[in-house]
């Protein structure tokens, strides 16, 4: 599900409505409302820090445990570390402020308790070192200072699978004992994210190999006409291994919308994920060439 807040596209993770529906079915409306408020503060901190570093936000992906910013430019490790840490820090501050208000006004303690607990839980859960949680992004930023991107992403994918399986087993055990736990949502969420990270590691490795080939002796170029709604992962299968592939992006009427280089397509897959279309990567403006979007011809 996708909608827009102003000019920013917001992509909703499939497990997000499931998590909120479970809370409502279980009659925990206060928890659902407190989670919405906590997520809003958490994500605003990420957005504010990203903009303070001068990054432009191209999209926001909402998950049950927070949001995932998609930026036009690639994040530097130091900036990613600070932006990722901003969310949990804001959640801790919100929890502390809520607890302080409840202490000053004891009559509000019952109403504010879910907000305090949810903010603290959101901060702690986001420190789990697995993608796309903030803890995983902070760990990735640190590891990228010492290892290649493809190696780091393979490691993070394995970590996500292990932690996701552990959370799913723990949640299943608690459910057998009659207790519903967020681990039942966290487990599948981390496993699905780890699968996505594994694909990203493959694209990062392929990009690195292609750069080495070009540096060694150069290569010829090959132009391909690709519809803008084709998945980028499918477009890669059409690439010729011995040439640098350039995509001419066309609409349903075969009008040319612009072009995208092989390097930009791989960067887009790493940045936006395997479900991104060629048109989405082109519109994201991941390179100076990609930012030039040709106007659609007037067919009226």
C-alpha positions as CSV (number, residue, x, y, z in Angstrom):
1,X,0.0,0.0,0.0
2,X,1.3,3.4,-1.0
3,X,0.1,7.0,-0.3
4,X,1.6,10.4,-0.2
5,X,2.3,13.0,2.6
6,X,2.7,16.1,0.6
7,X,5.2,15.2,-2.2
8,X,6.8,12.3,-0.3
9,X,5.6,8.8,-1.2
10,X,4.9,6.6,1.8
11,X,5.1,2.8,1.3
12,X,3.5,0.7,4.0
13,X,5.1,-2.7,4.9
14,X,2.6,-5.6,4.6
15,X,3.0,-6.5,8.3
16,X,2.2,-2.9,9.5
17,X,-1.6,-3.1,9.1
18,X,-1.5,-6.7,10.4
19,X,0.2,-5.5,13.7
20,X,-2.3,-2.6,14.2
21,X,-5.2,-4.9,13.4
22,X,-4.0,-7.4,16.0
23,X,-3.9,-4.7,18.6
24,X,-7.5,-3.5,17.8
25,X,-8.8,-7.1,17.7
26,X,-7.3,-7.8,21.1
27,X,-9.0,-4.6,22.4
28,X,-5.8,-2.7,23.0
29,X,-6.8,0.6,21.4
30,X,-4.6,2.6,23.8
31,X,-1.6,0.6,22.7
32,X,-2.4,1.2,19.0
33,X,-2.7,5.0,19.6
34,X,0.4,5.2,21.7
35,X,2.3,3.3,19.0
36,X,1.2,5.7,16.3
37,X,2.3,8.7,18.4
38,X,5.6,7.1,19.3
39,X,6.3,6.2,15.6
40,X,5.5,9.8,14.6
41,X,8.1,11.3,17.0
42,X,10.6,8.5,16.2
43,X,10.4,9.2,12.4
44,X,10.4,12.9,12.8
45,X,13.8,12.7,14.5
46,X,15.1,10.6,11.6
47,X,13.8,13.1,9.1
48,X,15.1,16.1,11.0
49,X,18.6,14.7,11.3
50,X,18.6,13.6,7.6
51,X,17.7,17.1,6.5
52,X,20.2,18.6,8.9
53,X,22.9,16.7,7.0
54,X,21.6,18.1,3.7
55,X,20.0,14.9,2.4
56,X,16.8,15.0,0.3
57,X,14.1,12.4,1.2
58,X,12.6,10.5,-1.8
59,X,10.3,8.2,0.1
60,X,9.3,6.8,3.5
61,X,8.6,3.1,4.2
62,X,6.5,2.4,7.3
63,X,7.1,-0.8,9.2
64,X,5.6,-2.1,12.5
65,X,8.8,-1.1,14.3
66,X,9.5,2.3,12.7
67,X,10.1,3.8,9.3
68,X,12.8,3.5,6.7
69,X,13.9,6.7,4.9
70,X,14.8,6.5,1.3
71,X,17.2,9.3,0.4
72,X,18.2,10.7,-3.0
73,X,21.9,10.6,-2.2
74,X,23.8,7.6,-0.8
75,X,24.4,8.0,2.9
76,X,28.0,8.4,4.2
77,X,28.6,6.0,7.1
78,X,29.0,8.8,9.7
79,X,25.8,10.4,8.6
80,X,23.9,7.1,8.6
81,X,25.1,6.4,12.1
82,X,23.9,9.7,13.4
83,X,20.5,9.6,11.5
84,X,19.9,6.0,12.6
85,X,20.6,6.8,16.3
86,X,18.3,9.8,16.2
87,X,15.1,7.7,16.3
88,X,15.9,5.6,19.4
89,X,17.3,8.7,21.1
90,X,14.0,10.6,20.5
91,X,12.0,7.6,21.7
92,X,13.9,7.5,25.0
93,X,13.5,11.2,25.5
94,X,9.8,10.9,24.8
95,X,9.5,8.0,27.3
96,X,11.4,10.0,29.9
97,X,9.3,13.2,29.3
98,X,6.1,11.1,29.6
99,X,7.2,9.5,32.8
100,X,8.1,12.9,34.2
101,X,4.7,14.4,33.4
102,X,3.0,11.3,35.0
103,X,5.1,11.8,38.1
104,X,4.2,15.5,38.3
105,X,0.5,14.8,37.6
106,X,-0.3,11.4,39.2
107,X,-3.9,11.5,38.0
108,X,-2.6,11.2,34.4
109,X,-0.4,8.2,35.2
110,X,-2.9,5.6,33.9
111,X,-3.5,7.3,30.6
112,X,0.2,8.1,30.0
113,X,1.6,4.6,30.9
114,X,1.0,3.1,27.5
115,X,2.7,6.0,25.8
116,X,5.8,5.7,28.0
117,X,6.0,1.9,27.7
118,X,5.5,2.0,23.9
119,X,8.1,4.7,23.4
120,X,10.6,2.7,25.5
121,X,9.8,-0.5,23.7
122,X,10.2,1.1,20.3
123,X,13.6,2.4,21.3
124,X,14.8,-0.9,22.6
125,X,13.4,-3.0,19.6
126,X,15.0,-0.6,17.1
127,X,18.4,-1.2,18.7
128,X,18.3,-4.9,17.6
129,X,21.3,-5.3,15.2
130,X,19.3,-6.4,12.1
131,X,18.0,-4.6,9.0
132,X,16.0,-2.5,8.6
133,X,16.0,-1.5,12.3
134,X,18.1,1.4,13.5
135,X,20.5,-1.0,15.3
136,X,21.2,-2.8,12.1
137,X,21.8,0.4,10.2
138,X,24.2,1.6,12.9
139,X,26.1,-1.6,12.8
140,X,26.2,-1.5,9.0
141,X,27.6,2.0,9.1
142,X,30.4,0.9,11.5
143,X,31.3,-2.2,9.5
144,X,31.4,-0.3,6.2
145,X,34.4,1.5,7.6
146,X,36.4,-1.7,7.6
147,X,34.8,-4.1,5.1
148,X,33.3,-4.1,1.5
149,X,29.6,-3.3,1.1
150,X,28.7,-6.8,-0.3
151,X,30.5,-8.5,2.6
152,X,28.7,-6.3,5.1
153,X,25.3,-6.9,3.5
154,X,25.8,-10.7,3.5
155,X,26.7,-10.6,7.1
156,X,23.7,-8.4,8.0
157,X,21.4,-10.8,6.0
158,X,22.7,-13.8,8.0
159,X,22.3,-11.9,11.3
160,X,18.7,-11.0,10.3
161,X,17.8,-14.6,9.5
162,X,19.2,-15.8,12.8
163,X,17.5,-13.1,15.0
164,X,14.3,-13.4,13.0
165,X,14.2,-17.2,13.6
166,X,14.9,-16.8,17.3
167,X,12.2,-14.2,17.6
168,X,9.7,-16.4,15.8
169,X,10.5,-19.4,18.0
170,X,10.3,-17.3,21.1
171,X,6.9,-15.8,20.1
172,X,5.5,-19.2,19.2
173,X,6.6,-20.6,22.6
174,X,4.8,-17.7,24.4
175,X,1.7,-18.1,22.2
176,X,1.5,-21.8,23.2
177,X,1.6,-20.6,26.8
178,X,-1.4,-18.3,26.0
179,X,0.5,-15.1,25.7
180,X,0.6,-13.0,22.5
181,X,4.0,-11.3,22.0
182,X,5.3,-8.8,19.4
183,X,8.0,-11.5,18.7
184,X,5.4,-13.1,16.4
185,X,5.5,-9.9,14.3
186,X,9.2,-9.2,14.7
187,X,10.3,-12.7,13.6
188,X,8.7,-12.7,10.1
189,X,9.6,-9.1,9.7
190,X,13.3,-9.7,10.3
191,X,13.3,-12.8,8.1
192,X,11.6,-11.0,5.2
193,X,14.0,-8.1,5.6
194,X,17.0,-10.4,5.7
195,X,15.9,-12.0,2.4
196,X,15.8,-8.5,0.9
197,X,19.2,-7.7,2.3
198,X,20.6,-10.9,0.8
199,X,19.4,-9.8,-2.7
200,X,20.9,-6.4,-2.0
201,X,24.2,-8.0,-1.2
202,X,24.1,-9.7,-4.6
203,X,23.5,-6.4,-6.4
204,X,26.3,-4.7,-4.4
205,X,28.7,-7.5,-5.4
206,X,27.7,-7.3,-9.1
207,X,28.2,-3.5,-9.1
208,X,31.7,-4.0,-7.6
209,X,32.6,-6.6,-10.2
210,X,31.3,-4.5,-13.1
211,X,33.4,-1.5,-11.9
212,X,36.5,-3.7,-11.8
213,X,35.9,-4.9,-15.3
214,X,35.5,-1.3,-16.6
215,X,38.6,-0.1,-14.8
216,X,40.8,-2.9,-16.3
217,X,40.2,-2.1,-19.9
218,X,36.9,-0.5,-20.6
219,X,34.0,-2.1,-22.6
220,X,31.6,-1.4,-25.3
221,X,28.1,0.1,-24.7
222,X,24.7,-1.5,-25.4
223,X,21.4,0.4,-25.6
224,X,18.2,-1.3,-24.4
225,X,14.6,0.1,-24.6
226,X,12.9,-0.8,-21.4
227,X,9.3,0.0,-20.2
228,X,9.2,2.2,-17.2
229,X,7.0,-0.3,-15.2
230,X,9.4,-3.2,-15.6
231,X,11.0,-4.4,-12.4
232,X,14.6,-3.5,-12.3
233,X,15.6,-7.0,-11.3
234,X,14.1,-8.3,-14.5
235,X,15.8,-5.6,-16.6
236,X,19.2,-6.8,-15.3
237,X,18.5,-10.3,-16.7
238,X,18.6,-8.6,-20.2
239,X,22.1,-7.2,-19.7
240,X,24.9,-8.4,-21.9
241,X,27.9,-9.3,-19.7
242,X,30.5,-8.0,-22.1
243,X,29.1,-4.5,-22.5
244,X,28.0,-1.5,-20.5
245,X,24.2,-1.5,-20.7
246,X,22.3,1.7,-21.0
247,X,18.5,1.7,-20.6
248,X,16.3,3.9,-22.8
249,X,13.1,4.2,-20.6
250,X,9.9,4.3,-22.5
251,X,6.2,4.5,-21.6
252,X,3.4,2.3,-22.9
253,X,3.2,4.4,-26.1
254,X,7.0,3.9,-26.7
255,X,7.7,7.6,-25.9
256,X,11.1,8.0,-24.4
257,X,11.1,9.3,-20.9
258,X,14.8,9.3,-20.2
259,X,17.8,7.0,-19.8
260,X,19.5,5.1,-17.0
261,X,23.0,3.7,-16.9
262,X,23.8,0.2,-15.6
263,X,25.6,1.6,-12.5
264,X,22.6,3.8,-11.6
265,X,20.2,0.8,-12.0
266,X,22.3,-1.3,-9.6
267,X,22.6,1.6,-7.2
268,X,18.8,1.9,-7.3
269,X,18.3,-1.8,-6.6
270,X,20.6,-1.5,-3.6
271,X,18.9,1.6,-2.4
272,X,15.2,0.9,-3.1
273,X,15.1,-2.9,-3.1
274,X,14.3,-5.7,-5.5
275,X,10.7,-4.5,-5.9
276,X,11.6,-1.2,-7.5
277,X,10.7,-0.6,-11.1
278,X,13.0,1.0,-13.7
279,X,10.7,4.1,-13.6
280,X,10.9,4.4,-9.8
281,X,14.7,4.3,-9.9
282,X,14.9,6.8,-12.7
283,X,12.5,9.2,-10.8
284,X,14.5,8.9,-7.6
285,X,17.3,10.8,-9.4
286,X,20.2,8.6,-8.1
287,X,22.7,10.3,-10.5
288,X,23.0,13.6,-12.4
289,X,22.0,11.8,-15.6
290,X,19.0,10.2,-14.0
291,X,17.7,13.5,-12.7
292,X,17.0,14.7,-16.2
293,X,13.5,13.4,-16.9
294,X,12.2,14.0,-20.4
295,X,8.7,15.4,-20.6
296,X,6.0,13.1,-21.8
297,X,4.9,14.0,-25.4
298,X,1.5,15.6,-25.6
299,X,-0.7,13.1,-27.4
300,X,-3.9,15.0,-27.2
